[in-house]
Amino acid sequence: MTTLKLNSMSRLILNRIQVFSKPVIWICFFRVMVSFFLKQR
């Protein structure tokens, strides 16, 4: 993945978090990130 693509993705995610701004979104996002990093190893 390129940094530009990652930046745009993170921006999209941040925009969505700002729209919803619910703790549930944060928890789901965190769990997805954790599972993603675990799969990388």
PyMOL Python script that loads the backbone (N, CA, C, O; Angstrom):
from pymol import cmd

cmd.read_pdbstr("""\
ATOM      1  N   MET A   1       0.838  -1.212   0.000  1.00  0.00           N
ATOM      2  CA  MET A   1       0.000   0.000   0.000  1.00  0.00           C
ATOM      3  C   MET A   1       0.872   1.261   0.000  1.00  0.00           C
ATOM      4  O   MET A   1       1.878   1.338   0.705  1.00  0.00           O
ATOM      5  N   THR A   2       0.475   2.213  -0.780  1.00  0.00           N
ATOM      6  CA  THR A   2       1.209   3.472  -0.825  1.00  0.00           C
ATOM      7  C   THR A   2       0.736   4.390   0.291  1.00  0.00           C
ATOM      8  O   THR A   2      -0.378   4.248   0.795  1.00  0.00           O
ATOM      9  N   THR A   3       1.594   5.334   0.674  1.00  0.00           N
ATOM     10  CA  THR A   3       1.244   6.254   1.759  1.00  0.00           C
ATOM     11  C   THR A   3       0.079   7.150   1.357  1.00  0.00           C
ATOM     12  O   THR A   3      -0.764   7.495   2.187  1.00  0.00           O
ATOM     13  N   LEU A   4       0.035   7.526   0.077  1.00  0.00           N
ATOM     14  CA  LEU A   4      -1.050   8.385  -0.403  1.00  0.00           C
ATOM     15  C   LEU A   4      -2.393   7.683  -0.239  1.00  0.00           C
ATOM     16  O   LEU A   4      -3.361   8.280   0.231  1.00  0.00           O
ATOM     17  N   LYS A   5      -2.446   6.415  -0.629  1.00  0.00           N
ATOM     18  CA  LYS A   5      -3.683   5.650  -0.511  1.00  0.00           C
ATOM     19  C   LYS A   5      -4.067   5.495   0.956  1.00  0.00           C
ATOM     20  O   LYS A   5      -5.241   5.585   1.314  1.00  0.00           O
ATOM     21  N   LEU A   6      -3.070   5.262   1.797  1.00  0.00           N
ATOM     22  CA  LEU A   6      -3.320   5.098   3.227  1.00  0.00           C
ATOM     23  C   LEU A   6      -3.854   6.391   3.825  1.00  0.00           C
ATOM     24  O   LEU A   6      -4.761   6.372   4.657  1.00  0.00           O
ATOM     25  N   ASN A   7      -3.289   7.511   3.397  1.00  0.00           N
ATOM     26  CA  ASN A   7      -3.738   8.811   3.886  1.00  0.00           C
ATOM     27  C   ASN A   7      -5.184   9.080   3.510  1.00  0.00           C
ATOM     28  O   ASN A   7      -5.973   9.542   4.335  1.00  0.00           O
ATOM     29  N   SER A   8      -5.529   8.791   2.268  1.00  0.00           N
ATOM     30  CA  SER A   8      -6.908   9.007   1.813  1.00  0.00           C
ATOM     31  C   SER A   8      -7.870   8.100   2.565  1.00  0.00           C
ATOM     32  O   SER A   8      -8.983   8.504   2.903  1.00  0.00           O
ATOM     33  N   MET A   9      -7.431   6.857   2.828  1.00  0.00           N
ATOM     34  CA  MET A   9      -8.257   5.908   3.561  1.00  0.00           C
ATOM     35  C   MET A   9      -8.496   6.384   4.987  1.00  0.00           C
ATOM     36  O   MET A   9      -9.625   6.366   5.478  1.00  0.00           O
ATOM     37  N   SER A  10      -7.425   6.808   5.644  1.00  0.00           N
ATOM     38  CA  SER A  10      -7.538   7.291   7.023  1.00  0.00           C
ATOM     39  C   SER A  10      -8.410   8.536   7.086  1.00  0.00           C
ATOM     40  O   SER A  10      -9.157   8.737   8.043  1.00  0.00           O
ATOM     41  N   ARG A  11      -8.306   9.376   6.049  1.00  0.00           N
ATOM     42  CA  ARG A  11      -9.130  10.580   5.991  1.00  0.00           C
ATOM     43  C   ARG A  11     -10.603  10.205   5.869  1.00  0.00           C
ATOM     44  O   ARG A  11     -11.462  10.795   6.524  1.00  0.00           O
ATOM     45  N   LEU A  12     -10.881   9.217   5.023  1.00  0.00           N
ATOM     46  CA  LEU A  12     -12.252   8.724   4.863  1.00  0.00           C
ATOM     47  C   LEU A  12     -12.794   8.182   6.178  1.00  0.00           C
ATOM     48  O   LEU A  12     -13.923   8.475   6.572  1.00  0.00           O
ATOM     49  N   ILE A  13     -11.961   7.383   6.852  1.00  0.00           N
ATOM     50  CA  ILE A  13     -12.367   6.797   8.135  1.00  0.00           C
ATOM     51  C   ILE A  13     -12.608   7.893   9.161  1.00  0.00           C
ATOM     52  O   ILE A  13     -13.584   7.846   9.910  1.00  0.00           O
ATOM     53  N   LEU A  14     -11.719   8.880   9.193  1.00  0.00           N
ATOM     54  CA  LEU A  14     -11.867   9.988  10.141  1.00  0.00           C
ATOM     55  C   LEU A  14     -13.147  10.764   9.865  1.00  0.00           C
ATOM     56  O   LEU A  14     -13.856  11.154  10.793  1.00  0.00           O
ATOM     57  N   ASN A  15     -13.439  10.985   8.594  1.00  0.00           N
ATOM     58  CA  ASN A  15     -14.674  11.682   8.224  1.00  0.00           C
ATOM     59  C   ASN A  15     -15.896  10.903   8.700  1.00  0.00           C
ATOM     60  O   ASN A  15     -16.858  11.487   9.197  1.00  0.00           O
ATOM     61  N   ARG A  16     -15.851   9.598   8.548  1.00  0.00           N
ATOM     62  CA  ARG A  16     -16.978   8.761   8.972  1.00  0.00           C
ATOM     63  C   ARG A  16     -17.120   8.778  10.486  1.00  0.00           C
ATOM     64  O   ARG A  16     -18.235   8.802  11.008  1.00  0.00           O
ATOM     65  N   ILE A  17     -16.001   8.765  11.187  1.00  0.00           N
ATOM     66  CA  ILE A  17     -16.031   8.819  12.654  1.00  0.00           C
ATOM     67  C   ILE A  17     -16.628  10.152  13.097  1.00  0.00           C
ATOM     68  O   ILE A  17     -17.406  10.203  14.050  1.00  0.00           O
ATOM     69  N   GLN A  18     -16.262  11.233  12.402  1.00  0.00           N
ATOM     70  CA  GLN A  18     -16.812  12.547  12.732  1.00  0.00           C
ATOM     71  C   GLN A  18     -18.315  12.588  12.496  1.00  0.00           C
ATOM     72  O   GLN A  18     -19.060  13.219  13.246  1.00  0.00           O
ATOM     73  N   VAL A  19     -18.747  11.905  11.441  1.00  0.00           N
ATOM     74  CA  VAL A  19     -20.187  11.880  11.131  1.00  0.00           C
ATOM     75  C   VAL A  19     -20.954  11.103  12.205  1.00  0.00           C
ATOM     76  O   VAL A  19     -21.951  11.581  12.745  1.00  0.00           O
ATOM     77  N   PHE A  20     -20.468   9.900  12.500  1.00  0.00           N
ATOM     78  CA  PHE A  20     -21.175   9.061  13.483  1.00  0.00           C
ATOM     79  C   PHE A  20     -20.779   9.428  14.906  1.00  0.00           C
ATOM     80  O   PHE A  20     -21.631   9.620  15.774  1.00  0.00           O
ATOM     81  N   SER A  21     -19.470   9.523  15.130  1.00  0.00           N
ATOM     82  CA  SER A  21     -18.896   9.893  16.431  1.00  0.00           C
ATOM     83  C   SER A  21     -19.550   9.140  17.581  1.00  0.00           C
ATOM     84  O   SER A  21     -20.022   9.730  18.552  1.00  0.00           O
ATOM     85  N   LYS A  22     -19.561   7.824  17.440  1.00  0.00           N
ATOM     86  CA  LYS A  22     -20.093   6.959  18.498  1.00  0.00           C
ATOM     87  C   LYS A  22     -18.971   6.038  18.983  1.00  0.00           C
ATOM     88  O   LYS A  22     -18.124   5.630  18.188  1.00  0.00           O
ATOM     89  N   PRO A  23     -18.956   5.709  20.267  1.00  0.00           N
ATOM     90  CA  PRO A  23     -17.919   4.810  20.785  1.00  0.00           C
ATOM     91  C   PRO A  23     -17.935   3.436  20.111  1.00  0.00           C
ATOM     92  O   PRO A  23     -16.902   2.772  20.017  1.00  0.00           O
ATOM     93  N   VAL A  24     -19.095   3.023  19.652  1.00  0.00           N
ATOM     94  CA  VAL A  24     -19.217   1.721  18.989  1.00  0.00           C
ATOM     95  C   VAL A  24     -18.342   1.697  17.730  1.00  0.00           C
ATOM     96  O   VAL A  24     -17.688   0.695  17.440  1.00  0.00           O
ATOM     97  N   ILE A  25     -18.337   2.798  16.993  1.00  0.00           N
ATOM     98  CA  ILE A  25     -17.527   2.899  15.782  1.00  0.00           C
ATOM     99  C   ILE A  25     -16.044   2.748  16.130  1.00  0.00           C
ATOM    100  O   ILE A  25     -15.298   2.059  15.434  1.00  0.00           O
ATOM    101  N   TRP A  26     -15.637   3.400  17.210  1.00  0.00           N
ATOM    102  CA  TRP A  26     -14.244   3.335  17.644  1.00  0.00           C
ATOM    103  C   TRP A  26     -13.862   1.910  18.021  1.00  0.00           C
ATOM    104  O   TRP A  26     -12.789   1.433  17.652  1.00  0.00           O
ATOM    105  N   ILE A  27     -14.733   1.235  18.753  1.00  0.00           N
ATOM    106  CA  ILE A  27     -14.473  -0.135  19.199  1.00  0.00           C
ATOM    107  C   ILE A  27     -14.358  -1.068  17.992  1.00  0.00           C
ATOM    108  O   ILE A  27     -13.450  -1.896  17.927  1.00  0.00           O
ATOM    109  N   CYS A  28     -15.272  -0.933  17.047  1.00  0.00           N
ATOM    110  CA  CYS A  28     -15.250  -1.764  15.838  1.00  0.00           C
ATOM    111  C   CYS A  28     -13.964  -1.508  15.047  1.00  0.00           C
ATOM    112  O   CYS A  28     -13.301  -2.438  14.588  1.00  0.00           O
ATOM    113  N   PHE A  29     -13.636  -0.241  14.902  1.00  0.00           N
ATOM    114  CA  PHE A  29     -12.428   0.139  14.169  1.00  0.00           C
ATOM    115  C   PHE A  29     -11.184  -0.442  14.839  1.00  0.00           C
ATOM    116  O   PHE A  29     -10.295  -0.969  14.170  1.00  0.00           O
ATOM    117  N   PHE A  30     -11.133  -0.340  16.163  1.00  0.00           N
ATOM    118  CA  PHE A  30      -9.999  -0.851  16.927  1.00  0.00           C
ATOM    119  C   PHE A  30      -9.862  -2.362  16.767  1.00  0.00           C
ATOM    120  O   PHE A  30      -8.761  -2.879  16.580  1.00  0.00           O
ATOM    121  N   ARG A  31     -10.971  -3.051  16.842  1.00  0.00           N
ATOM    122  CA  ARG A  31     -10.961  -4.513  16.722  1.00  0.00           C
ATOM    123  C   ARG A  31     -10.520  -4.938  15.316  1.00  0.00           C
ATOM    124  O   ARG A  31      -9.778  -5.907  15.161  1.00  0.00           O
ATOM    125  N   VAL A  32     -10.973  -4.218  14.311  1.00  0.00           N
ATOM    126  CA  VAL A  32     -10.580  -4.521  12.934  1.00  0.00           C
ATOM    127  C   VAL A  32      -9.074  -4.308  12.755  1.00  0.00           C
ATOM    128  O   VAL A  32      -8.392  -5.116  12.125  1.00  0.00           O
ATOM    129  N   MET A  33      -8.570  -3.209  13.320  1.00  0.00           N
ATOM    130  CA  MET A  33      -7.143  -2.914  13.222  1.00  0.00           C
ATOM    131  C   MET A  33      -6.320  -3.990  13.920  1.00  0.00           C
ATOM    132  O   MET A  33      -5.304  -4.438  13.388  1.00  0.00           O
ATOM    133  N   VAL A  34      -6.748  -4.403  15.093  1.00  0.00           N
ATOM    134  CA  VAL A  34      -6.035  -5.422  15.865  1.00  0.00           C
ATOM    135  C   VAL A  34      -6.003  -6.734  15.086  1.00  0.00           C
ATOM    136  O   VAL A  34      -4.951  -7.366  14.982  1.00  0.00           O
ATOM    137  N   SER A  35      -7.132  -7.143  14.546  1.00  0.00           N
ATOM    138  CA  SER A  35      -7.193  -8.395  13.780  1.00  0.00           C
ATOM    139  C   SER A  35      -6.325  -8.293  12.520  1.00  0.00           C
ATOM    140  O   SER A  35      -5.685  -9.262  12.114  1.00  0.00           O
ATOM    141  N   PHE A  36      -6.317  -7.113  11.917  1.00  0.00           N
ATOM    142  CA  PHE A  36      -5.509  -6.895  10.714  1.00  0.00           C
ATOM    143  C   PHE A  36      -4.022  -7.056  11.033  1.00  0.00           C
ATOM    144  O   PHE A  36      -3.291  -7.724  10.302  1.00  0.00           O
ATOM    145  N   PHE A  37      -3.584  -6.435  12.132  1.00  0.00           N
ATOM    146  CA  PHE A  37      -2.177  -6.519  12.518  1.00  0.00           C
ATOM    147  C   PHE A  37      -1.791  -7.939  12.923  1.00  0.00           C
ATOM    148  O   PHE A  37      -0.669  -8.381  12.676  1.00  0.00           O
ATOM    149  N   LEU A  38      -2.724  -8.643  13.543  1.00  0.00           N
ATOM    150  CA  LEU A  38      -2.457 -10.018  13.947  1.00  0.00           C
ATOM    151  C   LEU A  38      -2.296 -10.916  12.717  1.00  0.00           C
ATOM    152  O   LEU A  38      -1.476 -11.834  12.717  1.00  0.00           O
ATOM    153  N   LYS A  39      -3.074 -10.649  11.684  1.00  0.00           N
ATOM    154  CA  LYS A  39      -2.980 -11.437  10.454  1.00  0.00           C
ATOM    155  C   LYS A  39      -1.647 -11.161   9.740  1.00  0.00           C
ATOM    156  O   LYS A  39      -1.098 -12.046   9.083  1.00  0.00           O
ATOM    157  N   GLN A  40      -1.140  -9.950   9.871  1.00  0.00           N
ATOM    158  CA  GLN A  40       0.113  -9.585   9.217  1.00  0.00           C
ATOM    159  C   GLN A  40       1.284 -10.397   9.767  1.00  0.00           C
ATOM    160  O   GLN A  40       2.238 -10.672   9.040  1.00  0.00           O
ATOM    161  N   ARG A  41       1.224 -10.780  11.036  1.00  0.00           N
ATOM    162  CA  ARG A  41       2.332 -11.497  11.677  1.00  0.00           C
ATOM    163  C   ARG A  41       2.367 -12.960  11.319  1.00  0.00           C
ATOM    164  O   ARG A  41       3.244 -13.689  11.784  1.00  0.00           O
TER     165      ARG A  41
END
""", "prot")
cmd.dss("prot")
cmd.show_as("cartoon", "prot")
cmd.util.cbc("prot")
cmd.orient("prot")
